Amino acid sequence: MARGQGAAALEEDMSPQAGTAFVDHVAKMLGLKVDLAGDISEQLAAAEDAEWREPAAAERAFEEISRAEDLPGDARLRAATGRVRCILRLPGRLAEARAFYEQLEAAGHGRAMEVKQIVAMLSLAEPQGVEAPGPETLQDLEAACGAEPKSVPAARALAVALFWGGREGEAVDAALKVLKKSPRSEEARQ
């Protein structure tokens, strides 16, 4: 930005998004960390904390955050992906979540970690749905895994049910258990 180009750019009428993007870009060029989002980061963290307990309320929070005109790009992406995760957790909205994911992909965000997380969640949701199972169903799935400890389909069903029930750690443990029992199984690695 030599010879007054920066000043000329600032003299033009800038939208809030363009002004935020300009400041963010200049800060990055200078190696500075600028938090233009202010308390937006706190609002995003609160909405992310509420995703499992109250996905509908968290979705509304993400939607409200994304309406801010001068929201930095990374915060906008975080709000958009949070909203998609909430939509995925709500019954009967799988097609809507898929459509939002496709918009994010079309906008060039496919390599972002948050979007990859949505891809993983979609792959868990599409074969058998998103609904959290009841305790009887979980007991049946656990019994099936106990009866056939090397059964990848049984372990997958249990892991998916635990995940959608908000028990992510246990879901990972269930998936790892079958992998440990069959470390050379290509099916288990998938």
C-alpha positions as CSV (number, residue, x, y, z in Angstrom):
1,M,0.0,0.0,0.0
2,A,2.5,2.5,-1.2
3,R,1.8,6.1,-2.2
4,G,-1.3,6.7,-0.3
5,Q,-3.3,3.7,-1.5
6,G,-4.3,2.8,2.0
7,A,-5.6,6.3,2.7
8,A,-7.4,6.3,-0.6
9,A,-9.0,2.9,0.2
10,L,-10.2,4.3,3.6
11,E,-11.6,7.5,2.0
12,E,-14.0,5.4,-0.1
13,D,-17.3,4.5,1.4
14,M,-16.7,1.0,2.9
15,S,-19.3,-1.4,4.2
16,P,-18.8,-2.8,7.7
17,Q,-17.7,-6.1,6.3
18,A,-15.1,-4.5,4.0
19,G,-13.8,-2.4,6.8
20,T,-13.4,-5.4,9.1
21,A,-11.8,-7.4,6.3
22,F,-9.4,-4.5,5.5
23,V,-8.3,-4.1,9.2
24,D,-8.0,-7.9,9.6
25,H,-5.9,-8.2,6.4
26,V,-3.5,-5.3,7.4
27,A,-3.1,-6.8,10.9
28,K,-2.1,-10.1,9.4
29,M,0.4,-8.5,7.0
30,L,1.9,-6.7,10.0
31,G,1.9,-9.9,12.1
32,L,-0.5,-8.4,14.6
33,K,-3.3,-10.2,16.4
34,V,-6.4,-8.1,16.4
35,D,-9.6,-9.3,18.0
36,L,-12.3,-7.5,16.1
37,A,-14.9,-9.9,17.3
38,G,-14.9,-8.6,20.9
39,D,-17.4,-10.6,22.9
40,I,-18.4,-12.6,19.8
41,S,-15.9,-15.2,20.8
42,E,-17.6,-15.6,24.1
43,Q,-21.0,-15.8,22.5
44,L,-19.8,-18.4,20.1
45,A,-18.3,-20.4,23.0
46,A,-21.5,-20.2,24.9
47,A,-23.5,-21.4,21.9
48,E,-21.0,-24.3,21.3
49,D,-21.4,-25.3,24.9
50,A,-25.2,-25.4,24.5
51,E,-25.2,-27.5,21.3
52,W,-25.8,-30.9,23.0
53,R,-28.1,-29.8,25.8
54,E,-30.3,-27.4,23.8
55,P,-29.6,-27.6,20.1
56,A,-32.6,-25.4,19.1
57,A,-31.5,-22.6,21.4
58,A,-27.9,-22.9,20.3
59,E,-29.0,-22.7,16.7
60,R,-30.9,-19.5,17.3
61,A,-27.7,-18.1,19.0
62,F,-25.5,-19.0,16.1
63,E,-28.1,-17.5,13.7
64,E,-28.1,-14.2,15.7
65,I,-24.3,-14.1,15.8
66,S,-24.1,-14.6,12.1
67,R,-26.3,-11.5,11.5
68,A,-23.7,-9.1,12.7
69,E,-22.6,-7.0,9.8
70,D,-18.9,-6.6,10.8
71,L,-18.3,-10.2,11.8
72,P,-14.8,-11.4,10.9
73,G,-14.7,-14.3,8.5
74,D,-13.4,-16.9,10.9
75,A,-16.2,-16.1,13.4
76,R,-18.8,-16.1,10.6
77,L,-17.6,-19.6,9.5
78,R,-17.7,-20.8,13.1
79,A,-21.3,-19.5,13.6
80,A,-22.4,-21.1,10.3
81,T,-20.9,-24.5,11.1
82,G,-22.2,-24.3,14.6
83,R,-25.7,-23.8,13.2
84,V,-25.3,-26.7,10.9
85,R,-24.2,-29.0,13.8
86,C,-27.3,-27.9,15.7
87,I,-29.6,-28.6,12.8
88,L,-28.0,-32.0,12.5
89,R,-28.9,-32.7,16.1
90,L,-32.5,-31.8,15.6
91,P,-34.9,-34.5,14.4
92,G,-36.1,-34.4,10.8
93,R,-33.7,-31.7,9.6
94,L,-31.0,-33.9,8.0
95,A,-31.7,-32.6,4.4
96,E,-31.5,-29.0,5.6
97,A,-28.1,-29.7,7.3
98,R,-26.9,-31.3,4.1
99,A,-28.0,-28.2,2.1
100,F,-26.2,-25.8,4.4
101,Y,-23.1,-28.0,4.2
102,E,-23.2,-27.9,0.4
103,Q,-23.4,-24.0,0.6
104,L,-20.3,-24.0,2.8
105,E,-18.5,-26.3,0.4
106,A,-19.5,-24.2,-2.6
107,A,-18.2,-21.1,-0.8
108,G,-14.8,-22.7,-0.7
109,H,-14.8,-23.7,3.0
110,G,-14.5,-27.5,2.4
111,R,-10.9,-27.7,3.9
112,A,-11.8,-25.9,7.1
113,M,-11.7,-28.1,10.2
114,E,-15.2,-27.1,11.2
115,V,-16.6,-28.1,7.8
116,K,-14.7,-31.4,7.9
117,Q,-16.4,-32.0,11.3
118,I,-19.8,-31.6,9.6
119,V,-18.8,-34.1,6.9
120,A,-18.0,-36.6,9.7
121,M,-21.3,-35.9,11.4
122,L,-23.2,-36.3,8.2
123,S,-21.6,-39.6,7.6
124,L,-22.8,-40.7,11.0
125,A,-26.3,-39.4,10.5
126,E,-27.2,-40.5,7.1
127,P,-27.2,-44.3,7.4
128,Q,-29.3,-44.6,10.5
129,G,-30.6,-41.2,11.5
130,V,-29.7,-38.8,14.3
131,E,-32.0,-39.7,17.2
132,A,-30.5,-40.5,20.5
133,P,-31.4,-44.0,21.6
134,G,-33.3,-45.0,24.7
135,P,-31.6,-46.9,27.5
136,E,-33.0,-50.2,26.3
137,T,-31.6,-49.7,22.9
138,L,-28.2,-48.9,24.3
139,Q,-28.3,-52.0,26.4
140,D,-29.2,-54.1,23.4
141,L,-26.3,-52.6,21.4
142,E,-23.9,-53.1,24.2
143,A,-25.0,-56.7,24.5
144,A,-24.5,-57.2,20.8
145,C,-21.0,-55.8,21.0
146,G,-20.3,-58.1,24.0
147,A,-21.5,-61.1,22.2
148,E,-19.4,-60.3,19.1
149,P,-16.5,-58.2,20.2
150,K,-15.0,-58.2,16.7
151,S,-18.2,-57.2,14.9
152,V,-17.6,-53.9,13.2
153,P,-21.3,-53.3,12.4
154,A,-22.3,-53.8,16.1
155,A,-19.5,-51.5,17.3
156,R,-20.4,-48.9,14.7
157,A,-24.1,-49.0,15.7
158,L,-23.2,-48.6,19.4
159,A,-20.7,-45.8,18.7
160,V,-23.2,-43.9,16.6
161,A,-25.9,-44.3,19.2
162,L,-23.6,-43.1,21.9
163,F,-22.5,-40.1,19.8
164,W,-26.0,-38.9,19.1
165,G,-26.8,-39.5,22.7
166,G,-24.2,-36.8,23.6
167,R,-21.6,-39.4,24.9
168,E,-18.8,-38.7,22.5
169,G,-16.0,-40.1,24.7
170,E,-17.8,-43.4,25.1
171,A,-18.5,-43.5,21.4
172,V,-14.8,-43.3,20.6
173,D,-14.0,-45.9,23.2
174,A,-16.6,-48.3,21.6
175,A,-15.1,-47.8,18.2
176,L,-11.5,-48.2,19.5
177,K,-12.4,-51.4,21.3
178,V,-13.3,-53.2,18.1
179,L,-10.2,-51.8,16.4
180,K,-8.0,-53.2,19.2
181,K,-9.6,-56.6,18.8
182,S,-9.2,-56.6,15.0
183,P,-6.2,-54.3,14.3
184,R,-5.6,-55.7,10.8
185,S,-9.3,-55.5,9.8
186,E,-9.7,-53.0,6.9
187,E,-13.4,-52.8,7.8
188,A,-12.6,-51.8,11.4
189,R,-10.2,-49.1,10.2
190,Q,-13.0,-47.5,8.1
